Amino acid sequence: DQHTPDQSQLFLSHFQIDEFINLQSLTLIEIEKKSLEIINEHLNKLNRLRSFLFKLEINILFSMSFVNLHHLELSQCSLNLLENICLTTPWLKALNVTVIHEISNFEFQCQHNCMIRLVLKINNSVRSMNEIEKFLLNFPCLKHLELFTRIHDNFVTGHQLEILSKDLITFKFIFKITLHSIEETLDTFRALFWLQEKCWFVAYENNYLYTVPCSMYTHINEHFQPPTYSTLLKNSIFYDNIIKLTLYVKLIETCHRFNNITILEIGYENISIETLSAIVNLSGIMNLTLPSSMNKSKIKYLLNKMPRLQYLSIDTLMSNETFEEFQNIGRNFLDNIQDLQLKQICELKISDYHIIDDLYTIDQLCCIFPSIERLHISIGRLNTIIQLINCFKYLSIISLNLKYLSDKEKEYFASKSELIIDQIRQMIILTYKYQMANPCLHLWIKKEIEIEAIKINFDSYVFFCSNSVDICSSITFSVVTDIGTG
């Protein structure tokens, strides 16, 4: 993403991928096309590769031989390509694949006797249960199955799936399907096989039939209700699976406690902190969103209850205030908490409606949040960039919304962006990568004075790494496209 720009190109400028002769695991996530092409040229030389994960929404014909792979994950794949892969991967044990299938014919013939784990998502296509059953006959040794698809015949029963899954250890599914006799269908999943032998439970809601627990309910808001139709006797399992809770205008009404929430978003100031503490385990919160109008005592209480908190977002849920009200609220918020020092916060995001354009506000931010490494804000003047980078000692990533610059500064930046960024680099003495995504500028920076302080000789470092590639066994790339460098 924008937090890791140009990293694969930097890596490949020093190393050839085929130098990693013992490489066993390779993960490519949103990698730049140029880097992908370079890596693809050498994949067939990685004879010891056992695990390959590729997450990018493009079709590509890989040069590598899949014959030695044990684990493969592809975020996009045609049915024909999947068949070819299965034919050329005799030792493949785990496959996670999203099949993009837009034609009516769903023919697949490839007996695969080593596959024990399959995660299959079928997009852009509606399939029948008969087609799914025929497809799975190609994997007789399967022990773990996850299946996500749309069922077009609007008919599926526990009896059908019992035959399909009798030898499975784990079975998860999400079927988009319109059931006309919901309770009658669920009764077929209340057989001894489902409830006692396997302890597998299902639920139905909003035209989805799915196993429980399920990733459908990891993020909820105050209107959440567990599904009406379920083979479960108790609904507590739905609450245990939730990791993100958003409260726009009120608290959720529940007698259950959320024990696994890591992301909490609060959109209104009059929340009852005592009630919130009773229904949410605050000690697990790592990511918090607050309204700037919340009073200081509530903020202090929340922060003291959240020892794992690292990410703070201010006013990103609000949208019904005027621009002037936002400006006034924002300044009051900083004044209200200026005696706090939130050292645990390493990432801060402030709503676009709060414009940072004066040194006093920047100094306040630095005093309150001295450990910030990642910063996301809007600025009103270009020279604010220099002030921000100078002020935050540990800053490594900064995302700036430029839409509130004056028309004159917008025009100047649009015509001379590279020159301006290079001038910033020279004035502050830093190395950087950047990405423009209107109206935002993302900078990945490293202050050279810090590099000098730890006295790393870069040439010696590259020489050391070049002689160490033969012991490397795993590489992960996670980067973005259209990057400028400096």
Secondary structure, DSSP 4 states (H G I P E B T S, - for coil): -TTSTTHHHHHHTT--GGG-TT--EEEEES--HHHHHHHHHHGGG-TT--EEEEE-SS-----S--TT-SEEEEEEE-HHHHHHHHHT-TT--EEEEEEE--SS--------SS--EEEEEEEEEEE-HHHHHHHHTT-TT--EEEEEEEETTS---HHHHHHHHTT-SEEEEEEE---SSHHHHHHTT-SHIIIIIS--EEEEETTEEEEES-GGGSEEETT----SEES-S--HHHHHT--EEEESSS----SS-B----EEEE--TT--HHHHHHHB-GGG--EEEE-TTS-HHHHHHHHHT-TT--EEEESTT--SS-HHHHHHHHHHHHHHTTT---TT--EEEE-TTSEE-SHHHHHHHHHH-TT-SEEEEEESSTTHHHHHHHH-TT--EEEEE-TTS-HHHHHHHHHHHHHHHHHHHHHHTEEEEEEEETTEEEEEEEEHHHHHHTT--HHHHHHHHHTTGGG--EEEEE--SS-EE-
